[in-house]
Amino acid sequence: MSGYAIAQIEVNNPENYKEYLAKVTDIVAKFEGEFLVRGGEFSHVEGEWKNSRNIVIKFPSYEKALEWYNSEEYKPVRQIRLDNADTNQIIIKGV
């Protein structure tokens, strides 16, 4: 069963955020993740959707997604994002 990392991001410091973008792709790939949505056009149709950037990453399993998020490789890169953007994020099991 696949696992997904789903995030809503509002970048506050675009210049510094570029470092996150440059580093995260290789780490996601190392954990067999695949970006399904990375930014892109969207239509807000219901509820509150405060952030302008949306991300969906598919992993081979829920456990692999959590392994990526909690990995030593991702930890310093994650901090770059946290320092330069507001984020809502979940890791969720697929069907």
VENKA-V818668 format. One record per residue. SS is DSSP state (a for helix, b for strand, c for the rest). PSI is psi as a letter, one per 40 degrees, with the letter a starting at -180 (* if undefined). OMEGA is omega as a letter, one per 40 degrees, with the letter a starting at -180 (NA if undefined). Layout:
# VENKA-V818668
SS | PSI | OMEGA
SS | PSI | OMEGA
This chain:
# VENKA-V818668
c | h | a
c | i | i
b | i | a
b | h | i
b | h | a
b | h | a
b | i | i
b | h | a
b | h | i
b | h | a
b | h | a
c | d | a
c | g | a
a | d | a
a | d | i
a | d | a
a | d | i
a | d | i
a | d | i
a | d | a
a | d | a
a | d | a
a | d | a
a | d | a
a | d | a
a | d | i
a | d | i
a | d | a
a | d | i
a | d | i
c | e | i
c | f | i
c | i | i
b | h | i
b | h | i
b | d | i
b | h | i
b | g | a
c | b | i
c | i | a
c | i | i
c | i | i
c | h | i
c | h | a
c | e | i
c | i | i
c | a | i
c | h | i
c | g | a
c | d | a
c | i | a
c | e | a
b | h | a
b | h | a
b | h | i
b | h | i
b | h | i
b | h | i
b | i | a
c | d | i
c | i | i
a | d | a
a | d | i
a | d | i
a | d | i
a | d | i
a | d | i
a | d | a
a | d | a
c | e | a
c | i | i
a | d | i
a | d | a
a | d | a
a | d | a
a | d | i
a | d | i
a | d | a
a | d | i
a | d | i
a | d | a
a | d | i
a | e | a
a | e | a
b | i | i
b | h | a
b | h | i
b | h | a
b | i | i
b | i | i
b | h | a
b | i | i
b | h | i
c | a | i
c | * | NA
